[in-house]
């Protein structure tokens, strides 16, 4: 029999235990998690392009949804190609293709087909394949734009919270990761897929095993105050909060600017909410004043939200260093 490796000293074990206990209490670097359901007419996506360039410290995880999924055609239309080309050129933007699973009632092969279409966008368009509009080839400008399109992963909408459906979702997430790992036939290199689940409510920890992000809240700001902070949030283990995302709609936008033109975040509900989400340790956020969601226009508080998240990201390194020495806990 081979000898067992020596056991670490009790002091070393205690030190490691303390480090593990403190790590979840660090203020994280939250991402901006955008359900981008705005059709890209002309400059409709310009606020995102401009903001991503202005805030290089922020990561913009962006869900694109041409037609309740990728649509029936192999490639998106010319407007999508041109707009996605712009976003693909920005290193701090991650693009996720939208698919819905209808709470696991949708045929798995249909979901796989949607994922295959998104994966092929990386391939066909890297090869310079012509974009199409209603089956017709797009103009030369759109074809040139198609030269560097990418989709980084999948956003699974309408995912269940019931653990009895985990096998269904595990098969789909495994399919997605395998599809992105393989080099595409046309030459697009393989890589790690970014995967997000959207049950919209707090779920058991096992759901996090197959995802990079889990949307644990998709409700109004009022519901956030009345329920989530007191009852929903405590159900999420500290270690899983960095993978948890809050999408908050119907946020009151009452931004007030100071003399220098900066948003007065003390008087702004959206900025205060963004700050609290960060200090609660959640890994991503999106706030909008659009009533009941829909996500078909840019939030009135867009710039204020980004300024707050950028401020947290800019200070997170020093905050993490401080917290790791004093064990500061999340705000409750």
matplotlib code that plots the C-alpha trace (Angstrom):
import matplotlib.pyplot as plt

x = [0.0, 1.2, 1.8, -0.7, 0.5, 1.3, -1.6, -1.2, -0.7, -3.8, -2.6, -2.5, -5.9, -7.3, -5.8, -7.2, -10.6, -10.6, -9.6, -12.4, -14.9, -13.8, -13.6, -17.4, -17.6, -15.5, -17.2, -17.3, -16.8, -20.4, -21.2, -23.8, -26.3, -28.4, -31.4, -31.0, -34.4, -34.2, -34.2, -31.0, -32.4, -29.7, -28.1, -30.4, -27.6, -25.3, -25.8, -24.2, -21.4, -20.6, -20.9, -18.7, -16.0, -16.4, -16.3, -13.6, -13.6, -17.1, -18.1, -21.3, -23.0, -25.4, -28.3, -29.3, -32.7, -33.5, -36.8, -37.6, -34.3, -32.1, -35.0, -35.7, -32.8, -29.2, -27.9, -29.4, -30.5, -28.2, -29.2, -28.3, -25.0, -23.9, -24.8, -23.3, -20.2, -19.8, -20.3, -18.0, -15.1, -15.4, -13.4, -15.5, -18.8, -19.9, -22.7, -25.2, -27.7, -31.3, -33.1, -36.2, -36.9, -40.5, -39.9, -38.6, -41.7, -39.9, -38.4, -34.8, -33.9, -35.5, -33.4, -30.2, -31.1, -31.3, -27.9, -26.4, -27.5, -25.9, -22.7, -22.7, -22.8, -19.2, -18.3, -20.3, -19.6, -16.0, -15.7, -17.3, -20.6, -23.1, -25.8, -29.3, -32.5, -35.6, -33.5, -31.8, -28.1, -27.4, -25.3, -21.5, -21.2, -23.1, -21.0, -17.8, -19.3, -19.8, -16.1, -15.7, -19.0, -18.9, -21.4, -19.9, -22.6, -26.2, -28.9, -31.5, -34.8, -37.8, -35.7, -37.4, -36.7, -37.9, -34.8, -36.7, -35.9, -32.2, -31.3, -33.1, -31.1, -27.9, -28.1, -28.7, -25.8, -23.5, -24.6, -23.8, -20.4, -19.4, -20.6, -18.5, -15.4, -15.2, -13.7, -16.4, -16.2, -15.5, -12.5, -13.9, -11.8, -13.3, -13.5, -15.4, -19.1, -20.6, -23.9, -26.7, -30.0, -33.0, -35.4, -36.1, -36.2, -33.9, -33.0, -31.2, -27.4, -27.3, -28.5, -25.3, -23.2, -24.1, -24.1, -21.8, -24.7, -28.1, -30.8, -32.2, -34.4, -36.5, -39.2, -40.1, -38.1, -41.0, -40.8, -37.1, -37.8, -40.8, -39.6, -36.2, -33.8, -35.4, -36.5, -35.0, -31.4, -30.7, -31.4, -28.5, -25.2, -22.5, -20.2, -22.9, -23.8, -21.0, -22.8, -26.2, -27.8, -30.7, -32.8, -34.9, -37.7, -40.2, -37.4, -38.2, -35.9, -35.5, -31.9, -30.6, -27.4, -24.9, -23.3, -20.5, -23.0, -22.5, -25.5, -26.3, -26.6, -27.8, -30.9, -31.3, -33.2, -31.6, -28.0, -28.8, -30.2, -27.2, -24.9, -26.8, -26.8, -23.0, -22.6, -24.9, -22.3, -24.4, -22.4, -24.6, -27.3, -29.6, -32.0, -34.7, -37.6, -39.6, -42.8, -43.0, -39.9, -40.0, -36.5, -37.4, -35.8, -32.8, -33.4, -33.7, -31.1, -28.6, -25.7, -26.2, -26.3, -23.1, -21.3, -22.2, -21.1, -17.9, -17.2, -17.6, -15.4, -12.7, -12.5, -13.1, -9.4, -8.7, -12.0, -11.2, -7.8, -9.4, -12.3, -9.9, -8.2, -11.2, -13.9, -16.4, -19.8, -22.4, -24.9, -28.2]
y = [0.0, 3.5, 5.8, 8.6, 12.1, 13.9, 15.8, 19.6, 21.1, 22.1, 25.7, 25.5, 23.9, 26.6, 29.3, 27.8, 27.5, 31.2, 32.2, 30.2, 31.7, 35.3, 35.0, 35.1, 38.3, 40.3, 43.0, 41.5, 43.1, 43.0, 42.8, 44.7, 42.0, 43.4, 41.8, 43.6, 43.1, 46.3, 45.9, 47.5, 50.1, 52.6, 53.7, 51.9, 50.1, 53.1, 53.7, 50.3, 50.7, 54.1, 53.0, 49.9, 52.1, 54.7, 52.1, 49.6, 48.3, 47.0, 43.8, 44.0, 40.5, 41.2, 38.9, 39.2, 38.0, 38.4, 36.5, 34.7, 32.9, 33.2, 33.0, 30.6, 31.6, 30.4, 34.0, 37.2, 40.1, 42.9, 45.2, 42.6, 41.7, 45.3, 46.0, 42.7, 43.5, 46.7, 44.9, 42.0, 44.5, 45.5, 43.3, 44.0, 42.9, 39.2, 38.2, 35.5, 34.1, 33.9, 30.6, 29.7, 26.3, 27.0, 25.6, 22.3, 21.7, 22.5, 19.7, 19.4, 19.1, 22.4, 24.1, 22.4, 23.7, 27.2, 26.8, 25.4, 28.5, 30.8, 28.8, 28.8, 32.6, 32.5, 30.2, 31.4, 35.0, 34.6, 33.0, 36.1, 34.4, 36.9, 38.1, 37.8, 39.9, 37.8, 35.3, 38.0, 38.8, 41.9, 44.8, 44.9, 46.9, 44.2, 41.5, 43.3, 43.7, 39.9, 39.3, 39.4, 38.4, 36.3, 34.8, 33.8, 31.6, 31.0, 32.6, 30.0, 31.8, 30.4, 27.8, 26.0, 26.2, 22.7, 20.4, 17.5, 19.2, 19.5, 16.5, 18.3, 21.5, 19.6, 18.0, 21.3, 23.1, 20.2, 20.3, 24.1, 23.7, 20.9, 22.9, 25.9, 23.8, 22.2, 24.2, 25.0, 23.5, 26.8, 27.6, 29.5, 28.4, 26.6, 28.1, 28.2, 29.0, 31.5, 30.1, 31.8, 30.4, 32.5, 31.0, 34.5, 33.3, 31.8, 28.2, 25.4, 25.5, 22.5, 24.7, 26.7, 23.7, 24.0, 27.8, 30.8, 33.1, 32.5, 35.2, 34.9, 38.0, 39.4, 41.5, 45.1, 47.3, 47.1, 43.3, 43.7, 45.8, 43.9, 40.3, 39.6, 41.3, 39.9, 36.5, 35.6, 36.7, 34.9, 31.6, 32.2, 30.9, 33.6, 31.6, 31.6, 35.2, 36.2, 34.0, 35.5, 38.2, 40.6, 42.2, 44.9, 46.6, 49.4, 51.3, 54.9, 57.2, 60.4, 61.3, 64.5, 66.1, 68.0, 71.3, 69.4, 67.4, 64.1, 62.1, 62.6, 58.9, 59.7, 61.1, 58.6, 55.3, 53.5, 54.4, 53.5, 50.1, 49.5, 50.2, 47.9, 45.1, 45.4, 45.4, 42.4, 40.5, 39.8, 39.2, 41.1, 43.6, 45.4, 48.2, 49.8, 52.1, 50.3, 49.1, 45.3, 44.8, 44.2, 45.7, 47.4, 50.7, 52.0, 52.8, 56.4, 55.7, 54.0, 56.3, 56.6, 52.8, 52.4, 55.2, 53.4, 50.0, 51.4, 53.1, 49.8, 48.0, 50.7, 50.2, 46.5, 45.5, 47.7, 46.7, 43.0, 43.5, 45.2, 42.7, 39.7, 41.1, 42.0, 39.6, 42.3, 40.7, 41.5, 44.2, 42.7]
z = [0.0, -0.8, 2.1, 2.8, 2.3, 5.5, 7.1, 7.3, 10.7, 12.7, 12.5, 8.7, 8.6, 10.8, 8.5, 5.4, 7.0, 8.0, 4.5, 3.0, 5.4, 4.6, 0.9, 0.2, 2.2, -0.3, -2.3, -5.8, -9.2, -10.5, -14.2, -16.0, -17.2, -20.1, -21.6, -25.0, -26.6, -28.5, -32.3, -33.6, -35.9, -36.9, -33.6, -31.2, -29.6, -29.5, -25.7, -25.0, -27.5, -26.0, -22.4, -22.9, -24.3, -21.6, -18.7, -19.6, -16.0, -16.4, -18.1, -20.1, -20.3, -23.1, -24.1, -27.8, -28.9, -32.6, -32.7, -29.4, -30.1, -33.2, -35.6, -38.4, -40.7, -40.4, -39.9, -38.5, -40.7, -41.8, -39.0, -36.4, -38.2, -38.2, -34.6, -33.3, -35.3, -33.2, -29.9, -31.0, -31.3, -27.6, -25.3, -22.2, -23.9, -23.6, -26.0, -25.1, -27.4, -26.1, -26.0, -24.0, -22.5, -21.5, -18.0, -19.5, -21.6, -24.9, -26.9, -26.2, -29.9, -30.6, -28.0, -29.3, -32.8, -31.5, -29.8, -33.0, -34.9, -32.4, -32.5, -36.3, -36.3, -35.0, -37.9, -40.9, -40.3, -39.5, -42.9, -44.4, -45.2, -46.4, -44.0, -45.2, -44.9, -45.5, -47.5, -49.6, -49.4, -47.5, -48.8, -48.9, -45.7, -43.8, -45.4, -44.3, -40.8, -40.7, -40.6, -36.8, -35.2, -32.0, -29.6, -26.3, -24.9, -24.1, -22.0, -21.0, -20.3, -18.5, -16.6, -13.8, -10.1, -9.4, -8.9, -10.5, -13.9, -13.3, -15.6, -18.5, -18.0, -17.3, -20.7, -22.4, -20.6, -21.4, -25.0, -25.1, -23.5, -25.9, -28.9, -27.9, -27.0, -30.5, -33.3, -35.8, -39.3, -40.9, -38.7, -35.7, -32.7, -29.8, -26.3, -23.0, -23.3, -20.9, -19.7, -17.8, -16.3, -15.7, -13.2, -11.9, -8.3, -5.7, -6.5, -4.8, -4.9, -7.3, -10.1, -10.0, -10.9, -14.6, -15.0, -14.8, -13.9, -12.3, -12.4, -8.9, -9.1, -12.0, -10.4, -9.5, -7.1, -4.7, -4.6, -4.0, -0.9, 0.3, -0.1, -1.7, 0.7, 3.8, 2.6, -0.7, -0.3, 2.9, 1.1, -1.2, 0.2, 0.4, -1.9, -4.7, -4.6, -7.1, -9.6, -8.8, -10.9, -10.1, -12.9, -11.3, -13.2, -12.4, -10.6, -9.7, -11.6, -9.7, -10.5, -9.3, -10.6, -8.6, -9.7, -11.5, -13.5, -11.7, -10.5, -6.8, -5.9, -2.4, -3.9, -6.6, -5.9, -8.8, -7.8, -4.2, -5.3, -7.5, -4.6, -2.3, -4.9, -5.0, -1.2, -0.9, -3.0, -6.1, -9.2, -11.8, -12.0, -14.4, -13.4, -15.5, -14.9, -17.6, -15.9, -15.7, -17.7, -21.4, -21.9, -25.2, -24.4, -22.5, -18.8, -17.8, -15.1, -17.4, -16.9, -13.1, -12.7, -14.7, -12.7, -9.5, -10.7, -12.1, -8.8, -7.0, -9.6, -9.3, -5.5, -5.3, -5.2, -2.2, -0.6, -1.1, 0.5, 3.5, 3.8, 3.7, 6.8, 8.8, 7.6, 6.8, 6.1, 3.5, 4.2, 5.2]

ax = plt.figure().add_subplot(projection="3d")
ax.plot(x, y, z, "-o")
ax.set_aspect("equal")
plt.show()
